[in-house]
Amino acid sequence: MAVSKGTAILAAAAGIGLGSPAGAQTIQGGYEFRVSNVVSPSRPTATVEVWAWFDNVPGVSEVWGGGDFDLVASDGEWSWNFVFPLSRPDPGPIVRGSSIIGVATGQLHLPAIGIFGDPSNPIWIFAAEWSTTDFTQRSVSLDTTNTTSFFVAAWQTGATFGIWPTGFIPGSGEISVVPPPGSLVVLSGAFVSARRRRRDG
């Protein structure tokens, strides 16, 4: 199912605007990353999954509604093989350098007409493949920027509540890159030789 790039349209489809729960309590939520593997010459590609999480407050935030973000890596390249487990935006995101611009997704939760969203928390919402040809040992940082919506819904009523921006926590993570095993041995040998030269001197 495709959704408009502005994911707040899902709230509008429910006929209920984004609001604040009674008591004006602060509800937090955000994105987290799960990386499939350490990247090396033998495995130059890793799958990065984005999951949404939120504080579960009965009658307020019991199912994730939708959100958007840019997925930014500090270096490397993204493929265009995107995975949207819930809904794919139209138009979809684009790859620009080490960033995926305009990821927007969500799910309908309209209990009044028998449509229920997946209440999983955290919930898998997006995945993409990252790769590199530079196997210098390092940690490649991941973060979500340019978020303009992140909202949840009550299970029974479908009433929506916007966590962004007040309670929103941006996602951050990293991809580990390691060199070929042989290069580590060479570096270790050079280090030992240097220590011996210093002692002999």
Beta strands, then each sheet from edge to edge (+ up, - down):
strand 1: 2-4
strand 2: 29-35
strand 3: 45-54
strand 4: 63-73
strand 5: 77-78
strand 6: 88-90
strand 7: 94-96
strand 8: 99-106
strand 9: 123-131
strand 10: 138-145
strand 11: 150-153
strand 12: 160-162
strand 13: 168-169
strand 14: 172-177
sheet 1: 1+ 6+
sheet 2: 5+ 9- 3+ 2- 13-
sheet 3: 7+ 8- 4+ 10- 14+
sheet 4: 7+ 8- 4+ 11- 12+
end
